[in-house]
C-alpha cells in the first residue's frame, strides 16, 4: 500500500501538461487569482526563516486575506475555513470545541503571530477560537509533524498572522457588516456581525486598532430542526462574541523596529436552549427546545500580549526577539455528573458543578538569521512557562491540580544552496528541556479521594529534522524530508483521574513526550496557469496519544500509532476566460497498537483521524463580479477493530459565494450547504453509539449577506 501511494504521489503532477516555464509561488488550495507577472516569493513566518517556502523541504499553504474573507463569510470561522480548504483536516465540528479535529490525523498547533494558543498541560480544545478572523491577514499552514514552533506541532502548525498598518503614510480603514439567516428564516436563526479597523502610518510610527462584535443565531439542520447544543463542551450557535485588537510599531532607525500587539476575544453562549435526545437507531438527531440551563453558559476567553524587536543588520544578520503573554479561561457546561459528586458537600446524586480550564503562559522566542554565501543559518532559543489549573467553578474544587510547565529549547536550522538553487540541503536540531511541577493534592471524592504526592518530573530530547529540495527548472520542485514533532501527554487528564492510593508523581507520572516521526516526499509543478502538487507522508510514534471514551469522559491512552496518507492538489485556468478550477484530495490511514505488543492492530477512530476527502472548486471572474462554487465530499469510512455502529456513512456538501467589487468595498452573498443536505456531524457519527443526546446533525443551508468596506 505504501509503495503504491508513493508512486501515485510522485508521478501525478508530472502528468499535468506544462504550459509555460515561468516560476510561480505556492498558491493555497482554493486560491483563484491569476497574476500577469510572477509575484514575490511567499515567506511562511511560522517556518522561522526568511527563506521562501520553495526553499524548504516541507508542505506549506497560505490562505490569503481575500480567500479567508470569502470563506469566513461562507462558514463563519478560521477553523471552518481551514477545514473547507485543506483536505487532510478533519471535518469541522461546528461547535466551540475542537476536540477530535485533526490535521493529518494528529493535533495541530494553533498560534497567533507565533504565540501558541494550545495549553500543553490540559488541552481545553478551544484553541481555534481565540481571535476574531476580521483581524487576521492570512493563515499559514505547515502540514506534518515538526518542532519549528516547539510544543504541539505533531499534526502541523496553523499560524494566524494579524493585520498590519498600510505600507505608505496615511490613514486607512476596513469595516464589516453582515447578516446571516438559516434557510427557513426563523426568527431565532438570524445572526449578524459588525466590525471596524482603523490604521495609520506616520513616518516612523504606525498603529492599527479595531473591534468586532458577532451575534450567532440558532443553527438548523437540513430538515429545519434546531440542532442540539453541546451543553458540556460549548457551542458556536446561539452565542455572542466581542473582540478587540491593537498593534503599534516604531521604527528606531537602521533597520531596528519595535512592535507591540494586544488582543482580547470573548465568546459566550446564551444558555436558553435545552437539548432533546434523538434516536440513533432511527437516524433522528438530537434537537433543542427553549429553556434555561443550570449554571452558567459555556464561554471562551482569550487574551494575548506581545512585544517584538527586530534588527535587520546585527552582526551581519537579522535578529528577531518576541516576548509574549497569553491567558485563556474556558468554562464548560455543567451537570450532576458522577465524577463531581461529594457527599461532604451535598447528598450523592444531587451536586451540580461545572469545570473551568485556566491557562496562563509567557515566553520568549529569539532567533538570529544570517547568510554565509550559499549557506543560510538560523540560531535561536525559545522559553515557555505555562501554568494551568482545571477547577470546578461552582464549588471551588481543583479537578486538575495547579501544574506548571517550564521549557527552554535552543535550536539551529541550516539551508545550503547548491548549483544555483537547483539543489538545497536543509536540516536542524532542537534541544527541548522540560520540567513539570505539581504540588501535593487530593483528587475528587469520586476517585477515592486519594492523597497524591506531588513531584517535578523532567525530560530533555534532541529533535532533528532534515531534507532535500531539488528544483531542476523553474516551476518544478521535488523534496523529501524527515522531521520530529512533539507534545506532552495531556497531564491534566492523567493527574485528575488517579484512583490508586499512595501515588507519588515522581515515580508514577509518565511525562515522556509524544514524539511523532514524520517523513514525506512531494512534487510540485507551477507552470503558467497550472499549480499542482502531490505529497505522500507517513508518521509514527512509539508512545502516541489517543483519546478513548471511558464512561462519560475521554481519557488519554499511550499507544503506538502509525499514520500514512497522500495529498493531491491542482488549480488551473481553463479555456473559458476568467474561469479557474481546483481539486484537492486526501487519503488517510491511521492504525494503533491496542494490546501493547508493538504491532498496530486496529484503526484510529473518528475521535482521532478524519475521513478521506475530495474538494472541487470553480472560480469565475468577469469585471467586478467574482463567483465561487466549492464542494466537499467526505467518503464513508469503516474502522477496523472498532464498534461497527461507529462506521461513517459519508456526506457531500456544496458551498458558494458571489462578490461584487465597488469603490467602497465588496458586497458578498455567500451560502453554506447550498443543497440543504441533511447529514450527521462526522464526530457525532463516529462516537458514543449509545448516546442519543450528543447525536448532532450538521448545519443546513445558511445564507450570509455582507459588506467589506475599505477606505
Residue pairs with C-beta under 8 A, 6 or more apart in sequence:
1 564
1 589
2 538
2 564
5 536
5 564
5 565
5 566
5 587
6 521
6 536
8 534
8 536
8 566
9 521
9 522
9 523
9 534
9 535
9 536
9 566
9 568
10 521
10 523
10 534
10 536
12 523
12 532
12 534
12 568
13 523
13 524
13 525
13 532
13 533
13 534
13 570
14 523
14 525
16 525
16 530
16 532
16 570
16 572
17 530
18 475
18 476
18 525
18 527
18 528
18 530
19 527
19 528
19 529
19 530
20 475
20 527
20 528
20 529
21 473
21 474
21 475
21 527
22 38
22 474
22 475
22 527
22 528
23 38
23 474
23 475
23 526
24 35
24 38
24 39
24 475
24 526
24 527
24 531
25 38
25 39
25 40
25 41
25 42
25 52
25 54
25 526
26 42
26 53
26 54
26 60
26 61
26 62
26 524
26 526
26 531
27 526
27 531
27 571
28 61
28 62
28 63
28 64
28 67
28 85
28 141
29 61
29 85
29 86
29 87
29 569
29 571
29 582
29 584
29 615
30 63
30 67
30 71
30 84
30 85
30 571
30 582
30 584
30 615
30 617
30 630
31 64
31 67
31 571
32 67
32 571
32 580
32 582
32 619
32 621
32 626
32 628
33 66
34 529
34 573
34 580
41 52
41 53
41 54
42 52
42 53
42 54
42 62
43 49
43 50
43 51
43 52
43 53
44 53
44 56
44 60
44 62
44 140
44 142
44 159
45 114
45 140
45 159
45 161
46 111
46 114
46 140
46 142
46 148
46 149
46 157
46 159
47 53
47 56
47 58
47 60
47 142
47 148
48 148
48 149
48 367
48 378
48 380
48 413
49 56
49 369
49 376
49 378
49 413
49 415
50 318
50 369
51 376
51 415
53 60
53 62
54 469
54 471
54 477
54 524
55 415
55 417
55 421
55 424
55 426
55 469
56 415
56 426
56 467
56 469
56 479
57 424
57 426
57 466
57 467
57 468
57 469
57 479
57 480
57 481
58 142
58 143
58 144
58 146
58 467
58 479
58 481
58 483
58 520
59 142
59 143
59 144
59 520
59 522
59 533
59 535
59 537
59 567
60 140
60 141
60 142
60 143
61 85
61 86
61 140
61 141
61 143
62 138
62 139
62 140
62 141
63 71
63 81
63 82
63 85
63 138
63 139
63 141
64 138
65 136
65 137
65 138
67 81
67 85
68 78
68 81
68 133
68 136
68 138
68 139
69 666
69 708
70 628
70 657
70 659
70 668
70 670
71 80
71 81
71 84
71 85
72 78
72 80
72 81
72 133
73 178
73 657
73 668
73 670
73 704
73 706
74 80
74 84
74 655
74 656
74 657
74 670
74 671
74 672
74 704
75 81
75 84
75 92
75 655
75 672
76 180
76 216
76 236
77 92
77 128
77 129
77 133
77 236
78 128
78 133
78 136
78 139
78 158
78 160
79 92
79 98
79 101
79 128
79 129
80 92
80 94
81 133
81 139
82 89
82 139
82 141
82 158
83 89
83 90
83 91
83 92
83 101
84 92
84 615
84 630
84 632
84 655
85 584
85 615
86 103
86 141
86 143
86 584
87 567
87 569
87 584
87 585
87 586
87 613
87 614
87 615
88 103
88 104
88 143
88 565
88 567
88 586
88 588
88 610
88 613
89 101
89 102
89 103
89 108
89 610
90 100
90 101
90 102
90 103
90 609
90 610
90 611
90 682
91 610
91 611
91 634
91 681
91 682
91 683
92 101
93 99
93 100
93 101
93 681
93 682
93 683
94 219
94 236
94 237
94 681
94 698
94 699
95 230
95 233
95 234
95 235
95 236
95 696
96 126
96 129
96 230
96 233
96 234
96 235
96 236
96 239
96 267
96 269
96 298
96 300
97 125
97 126
97 230
97 233
97 234
98 125
98 126
98 127
98 128
98 129
99 125
99 233
99 547
99 554
99 607
99 683
100 547
100 606
100 607
100 608
100 683
100 687
101 128
102 108
102 155
102 608
102 609
102 610
103 141
103 143
103 155
103 156
103 158
104 143
104 144
104 155
104 156
104 537
104 539
104 563
104 565
104 588
105 155
105 539
105 563
105 565
105 588
105 590
105 604
105 608
105 609
105 610
106 145
106 154
106 155
106 156
106 485
106 516
106 539
106 563
107 118
107 123
107 152
107 154
107 155
107 487
108 152
108 153
108 155
108 156
108 157
108 158
109 116
109 118
109 149
109 151
109 152
109 153
109 155
109 156
109 157
109 158
110 116
110 117
110 118
110 127
110 128
110 130
110 158
110 160
111 117
111 149
111 157
111 158
111 159
111 160
112 130
112 131
112 159
112 160
112 162
112 263
112 304
113 159
113 160
113 161
113 162
113 261
113 306
113 322
114 149
114 159
114 322
114 365
115 304
115 306
115 322
115 324
115 326
116 149
116 150
116 151
116 152
116 326
116 361
116 363
116 384
117 127
117 130
117 302
117 326
117 328
118 127
118 151
118 152
119 127
119 328
119 357
119 359
119 361
119 386
119 388
120 151
120 152
120 386
120 405
120 487
120 488
121 359
121 386
121 388
121 400
121 403
121 405
121 436
121 488
121 490
121 491
121 492
122 357
122 359
122 388
122 390
122 400
122 403
122 490
122 491
122 492
122 493
123 490
123 492
124 328
124 330
124 357
124 359
125 233
126 234
126 300
126 302
126 328
126 330
127 328
128 158
129 236
129 265
129 267
129 300
129 302
130 265
130 300
130 302
130 304
130 328
131 160
131 162
131 243
131 245
131 263
131 265
131 302
131 304
132 195
132 212
132 214
132 241
132 243
132 245
132 265
134 174
134 176
134 195
134 197
134 210
134 212
134 243
135 162
135 163
135 197
135 210
135 212
135 243
135 245
135 263
136 160
136 161
136 162
136 163
137 161
137 162
137 163
137 164
138 161
139 158
139 159
139 160
139 161
140 157
140 158
140 159
140 161
141 156
141 157
141 158
141 159
142 148
142 153
142 156
142 157
142 159
143 156
143 535
143 537
143 567
144 155
144 156
144 483
144 485
144 518
144 520
144 537
144 539
145 153
145 154
145 155
145 156
145 483
145 484
145 485
145 516
145 517
145 518
145 539
146 153
146 156
146 157
146 465
146 483
146 484
146 485
146 518
147 153
147 411
147 430
147 432
147 463
147 465
147 483
147 484
147 485
147 486
148 157
149 157
149 159
150 382
150 384
150 407
150 409
150 430
150 432
151 384
151 407
151 432
151 486
151 487
151 488
152 487
153 485
153 486
153 487
154 485
154 486
154 487
154 514
154 516
154 541
155 485
162 245
162 247
162 261
162 263
163 197
163 199
163 208
163 210
163 245
163 247
164 199
164 206
164 208
164 247
164 249
165 172
165 199
165 200
165 201
165 206
165 207
165 208
165 247
165 249
166 172
166 199
166 201
166 206
167 201
168 201
169 201
169 202
169 203
170 200
170 201
171 198
171 199
171 200
172 198
172 199
172 200
172 710
172 711
173 196
173 197
173 198
173 199
173 709
173 710
173 711
174 196
174 197
174 210
174 708
174 709
174 710
174 711
175 194
175 195
175 196
175 197
175 665
175 707
175 708
175 709
175 711
176 193
176 194
176 195
176 196
176 212
176 706
176 707
176 708
176 709
177 192
177 193
177 194
177 706
177 707
177 709
178 192
178 193
178 704
178 705
178 706
178 707
179 190
179 191
179 192
179 704
179 705
179 706
180 190
180 191
180 192
180 193
180 216
180 217
180 702
180 703
180 704
181 189
181 190
181 191
181 217
181 702
181 703
182 189
182 217
182 218
182 219
182 220
182 224
182 700
182 701
182 702
183 220
183 224
183 676
183 700
183 701
183 702
183 703
184 220
184 224
186 218
186 220
186 224
188 217
188 218
188 238
189 217
189 218
189 219
189 220
190 217
191 214
191 215
191 216
191 217
192 214
192 215
193 212
193 213
193 214
193 215
193 706
194 212
194 213
195 210
195 211
195 212
195 213
195 243
196 210
196 211
196 212
197 208
197 209
197 210
197 245
198 208
198 209
198 210
199 206
199 207
199 208
199 209
200 206
200 207
204 250
204 251
204 252
204 253
205 248
205 249
205 250
205 251
206 248
206 249
207 246
207 247
207 248
207 249
208 245
208 246
208 247
208 248
209 245
209 246
209 247
210 244
210 245
210 246
211 242
211 243
211 244
211 245
212 241
212 242
212 243
212 245
213 240
213 241
213 242
213 243
214 240
214 241
215 240
216 236
216 237
216 238
216 239
216 240
216 241
217 237
217 238
218 226
218 227
218 237
218 238
218 273
218 288
219 226
219 227
219 236
219 237
219 238
219 699
219 700
219 702
220 226
220 227
220 699
220 700
221 227
221 285
221 678
221 697
221 698
221 699
221 700
222 673
222 676
222 677
222 678
222 679
222 697
222 698
222 700
222 701
223 678
223 700
224 700
225 285
225 287
225 697
226 273
226 287
226 288
226 289
227 237
227 285
227 286
227 287
227 288
227 696
227 697
227 699
228 275
228 276
228 278
228 285
228 286
228 287
228 288
228 693
228 694
228 695
228 696
229 235
229 237
229 238
229 269
229 273
229 275
229 288
230 333
230 694
230 696
231 274
231 275
231 293
231 298
231 333
231 335
232 298
232 332
232 333
232 334
232 335
233 298
233 332
233 333
234 269
234 298
234 299
234 300
234 330
234 331
234 332
234 333
235 269
235 298
236 267
238 269
238 270
238 272
238 273
239 267
239 268
239 269
239 270
240 267
240 268
240 270
241 265
241 266
241 267
241 268
242 265
242 266
243 263
243 264
243 265
243 266
244 263
244 264
245 262
245 263
246 261
246 262
246 263
247 259
247 260
247 261
247 262
248 259
248 260
249 257
249 258
249 259
249 260
250 257
250 258
250 259
251 257
252 258
254 313
255 310
255 311
255 312
255 313
256 309
256 310
256 311
256 312
257 309
257 310
257 311
258 307
258 308
258 309
258 310
259 307
259 308
259 310
260 305
260 306
260 307
260 308
261 304
261 305
261 306
261 308
262 303
262 304
262 305
262 306
263 303
263 304
264 301
264 302
264 303
265 300
265 301
265 302
265 303
266 299
266 300
266 301
266 302
267 299
267 300
268 297
268 298
268 299
268 300
269 297
269 298
269 299
270 297
271 292
271 293
271 296
271 297
272 290
272 291
272 292
272 293
273 288
273 289
273 290
273 291
273 293
274 288
274 289
274 290
274 291
274 292
274 293
275 286
275 287
275 288
275 693
276 286
276 287
276 288
276 289
277 286
277 692
277 693
277 695
278 284
278 285
278 286
278 287
278 692
278 693
278 695
279 692
279 695
280 645
280 689
280 690
280 691
280 692
280 695
283 680
284 695
285 680
285 684
285 695
285 696
285 697
286 692
286 693
286 694
286 695
286 696
286 697
293 333
294 334
294 335
294 352
295 333
295 334
295 352
295 354
295 393
295 394
296 331
296 334
296 354
296 393
297 333
298 331
298 332
298 333
299 330
299 331
300 328
300 329
300 330
300 331
301 327
301 328
301 329
301 330
302 326
302 327
302 328
303 326
303 327
303 328
304 324
304 325
304 326
304 327
305 324
305 325
305 326
306 322
306 323
306 324
306 325
307 322
307 323
307 324
308 320
308 321
308 322
308 323
309 319
309 320
309 321
309 322
310 318
310 319
310 320
310 321
311 318
311 319
312 318
314 368
315 368
315 370
316 370
317 368
317 369
317 370
317 371
318 368
318 369
318 370
319 366
319 367
319 368
320 365
320 366
320 367
320 368
320 369
321 364
321 365
321 366
322 364
322 365
322 366
323 362
323 363
323 364
324 362
324 363
324 364
324 365
325 360
325 361
325 362
326 359
326 360
326 361
326 362
327 358
327 359
327 360
327 361
328 357
328 358
328 359
329 356
329 357
329 358
330 356
330 357
330 358
331 354
331 355
331 356
331 393
332 354
332 355
332 356
332 357
333 354
334 352
334 353
334 354
334 355
334 393
334 394
335 352
335 354
336 349
336 350
336 351
336 352
337 353
337 552
338 446
338 551
338 552
339 444
339 446
339 552
339 553
340 351
340 352
340 353
340 392
340 444
340 446
341 348
341 349
341 351
341 445
341 446
342 351
342 395
342 397
342 444
342 445
342 446
343 445
344 445
345 351
345 395
351 395
352 394
353 392
353 393
353 394
353 395
353 397
354 392
354 393
354 394
355 390
355 391
355 392
355 393
355 399
356 390
356 391
356 392
356 393
357 388
357 389
357 390
357 400
357 492
358 388
358 389
358 390
358 391
359 386
359 387
359 388
360 386
360 387
360 388
361 384
361 385
361 386
361 387
362 384
362 385
363 382
363 383
363 384
363 385
364 381
364 382
364 383
365 380
365 382
366 380
366 381
366 382
367 378
367 379
367 380
368 378
368 379
368 380
369 376
369 377
369 378
369 379
370 376
370 377
371 377
374 416
374 417
374 418
375 414
375 415
375 416
375 417
376 414
376 415
376 416
376 417
377 412
377 413
377 414
378 411
378 412
378 413
378 414
378 428
379 411
379 412
380 410
380 411
380 412
381 408
381 409
381 410
381 411
382 407
382 408
382 409
382 411
383 407
383 408
383 409
384 405
384 406
384 407
384 409
385 404
385 405
385 406
385 407
386 404
386 405
387 402
387 403
387 404
387 405
388 400
388 402
388 403
388 405
388 492
389 398
389 400
389 401
389 402
389 403
390 398
390 399
390 400
390 492
390 496
391 397
391 398
391 399
392 398
392 399
397 444
398 441
399 444
399 496
400 492
400 495
400 496
401 438
401 439
401 441
401 452
401 454
401 495
401 496
402 438
402 439
403 436
403 437
403 438
403 491
403 492
403 495
404 436
404 437
404 438
405 434
405 435
405 436
405 488
406 434
406 435
406 436
406 437
407 432
407 433
407 434
407 435
408 433
409 430
409 431
409 432
409 433
410 430
410 431
411 428
411 429
411 430
411 431
412 428
412 429
413 426
413 427
413 428
413 465
414 426
414 427
414 428
415 424
415 425
415 426
416 424
416 425
416 426
417 423
417 424
418 424
418 425
421 471
422 470
422 471
422 472
423 468
423 469
423 470
423 471
424 468
424 469
424 470
424 471
425 466
425 467
425 468
426 465
426 466
426 467
426 468
426 469
426 481
427 464
427 465
427 466
427 467
428 464
428 465
428 466
429 462
429 463
429 464
429 465
430 462
430 463
430 464
430 465
431 460
431 461
431 462
431 463
432 460
432 461
432 462
432 463
432 486
432 513
433 458
433 460
434 458
434 459
434 460
434 488
434 511
434 513
435 456
435 457
435 458
436 456
436 457
436 458
436 488
436 491
436 509
436 511
437 454
437 455
437 456
438 454
438 455
438 456
438 491
438 495
438 505
438 509
439 454
440 451
440 452
440 453
440 454
441 452
441 454
441 495
442 449
442 450
442 451
442 452
443 449
443 450
443 452
443 496
443 497
443 498
443 499
444 496
447 496
447 497
447 498
447 499
448 499
448 501
450 498
450 499
450 500
450 501
450 503
451 501
452 495
452 498
452 503
452 504
452 505
453 503
453 504
453 505
453 506
454 505
455 504
455 505
455 506
455 507
455 509
456 506
457 505
457 506
457 509
457 511
458 511
459 511
459 512
459 513
461 486
461 513
461 515
463 484
463 485
463 486
463 515
464 482
464 483
464 484
465 481
465 482
465 483
465 484
466 481
466 482
466 483
467 479
467 480
467 481
467 482
467 483
468 479
468 480
468 481
469 477
469 478
469 479
470 477
470 478
470 479
471 477
471 478
475 525
475 526
475 527
476 524
476 525
476 526
476 527
477 523
477 524
477 526
478 521
478 522
478 523
478 524
479 521
479 522
480 519
480 520
480 521
480 522
481 518
481 519
481 520
481 521
482 517
482 518
482 519
483 518
484 515
484 516
484 517
484 518
485 515
485 516
485 518
486 513
486 514
486 515
486 516
487 513
487 514
487 545
488 511
488 513
488 514
489 510
489 511
489 512
489 513
489 514
489 545
489 556
489 558
490 545
490 556
491 509
491 511
493 554
493 555
493 556
494 509
494 556
495 505
495 509
497 555
498 508
510 558
512 543
512 558
514 541
514 543
514 544
514 545
514 558
515 541
515 542
515 543
516 539
516 540
516 541
516 544
517 539
517 540
517 541
518 537
518 538
518 539
519 537
519 538
519 539
520 535
520 536
520 537
520 538
521 535
521 536
521 537
522 533
522 534
522 535
522 536
523 533
523 534
523 535
524 531
524 532
524 533
525 531
525 532
525 533
526 532
528 573
529 572
529 573
529 580
530 570
530 571
530 572
530 573
531 569
531 570
531 571
531 572
532 569
532 570
532 571
532 572
533 567
533 568
533 569
533 570
534 566
534 567
534 568
534 569
535 566
535 567
536 564
536 565
536 566
537 564
537 565
537 566
537 567
538 562
538 563
538 564
538 565
539 562
539 563
539 564
540 560
540 561
540 562
540 563
541 560
541 561
542 560
543 558
543 559
543 560
544 558
544 559
544 560
544 561
544 592
545 556
545 557
545 558
545 561
546 556
546 557
546 559
546 561
546 592
546 604
546 608
547 554
547 555
547 556
547 607
547 608
548 554
548 555
548 556
548 557
549 555
549 607
549 687
549 688
554 607
559 592
559 593
559 594
559 596
560 592
560 593
560 598
560 600
561 590
561 591
561 592
561 593
561 600
561 604
562 590
562 591
562 592
562 600
563 588
563 589
563 590
563 591
563 604
563 609
564 588
564 589
565 586
565 587
565 588
565 589
566 585
566 586
566 587
567 584
567 585
567 586
568 583
568 584
568 585
568 586
569 582
569 583
569 584
569 585
570 582
570 583
570 584
571 580
571 581
571 582
571 583
571 617
572 580
572 581
572 582
573 579
573 580
574 580
574 581
576 620
578 620
578 621
578 622
579 618
579 619
579 620
580 618
580 619
580 620
581 616
581 617
581 618
581 619
582 615
582 616
582 617
582 618
582 619
583 614
583 615
583 616
583 617
584 613
584 614
584 615
585 612
585 613
585 614
585 615
586 610
586 612
586 613
587 612
588 609
588 610
588 611
588 612
589 603
590 603
590 604
590 608
590 609
591 600
591 601
591 602
591 603
591 604
592 600
592 601
592 602
592 603
592 604
593 599
593 600
593 601
594 601
594 602
594 641
595 601
601 641
602 639
602 640
602 641
602 642
603 609
603 638
603 639
603 640
603 641
603 642
604 639
605 639
605 642
605 646
605 686
605 687
606 637
606 639
606 646
606 648
606 682
606 683
606 685
606 686
606 687
607 683
607 686
607 687
610 634
610 682
611 634
611 635
611 636
611 637
611 648
611 650
611 682
612 634
612 635
612 637
613 632
613 633
613 634
613 635
614 632
614 633
614 635
615 630
615 631
615 632
615 633
616 630
616 631
616 633
617 628
617 629
617 630
617 631
618 628
618 629
618 630
619 626
619 627
619 628
620 626
620 627
620 628
621 627
624 660
624 661
624 662
625 658
625 659
625 660
625 661
626 658
626 659
626 660
626 661
627 656
627 657
627 658
627 659
628 656
628 657
628 658
629 654
629 655
629 656
630 654
630 655
630 656
631 652
631 653
631 654
631 655
632 652
632 653
632 655
633 650
633 652
634 648
634 650
634 651
634 652
634 682
635 650
636 647
636 648
636 649
636 650
637 647
637 648
637 650
637 686
638 644
638 647
638 648
639 646
639 647
639 648
639 686
643 689
645 689
646 685
646 686
646 687
646 689
647 686
648 682
648 685
648 686
649 680
649 685
651 677
651 679
651 680
651 698
652 677
653 672
653 673
653 675
653 677
653 679
653 698
654 673
654 674
654 675
654 677
655 670
655 671
655 672
655 673
655 674
656 670
656 671
656 674
657 668
657 669
657 670
657 671
658 668
658 669
658 670
659 666
659 667
659 668
659 669
660 666
660 667
660 668
664 709
664 710
664 711
665 707
665 708
665 709
665 710
666 707
666 708
667 705
667 706
667 707
668 704
668 705
668 706
668 707
668 708
669 703
669 704
669 705
670 703
670 704
670 706
671 701
671 702
671 703
671 704
672 699
672 701
672 702
672 704
673 698
673 699
673 700
673 701
673 702
674 701
675 701
676 700
676 701
677 698
677 700
678 697
678 700
679 697
679 698
680 695
680 696
680 697
680 698
681 696
681 697
681 698
683 696
684 694
684 695
684 696
687 694
688 694
688 695
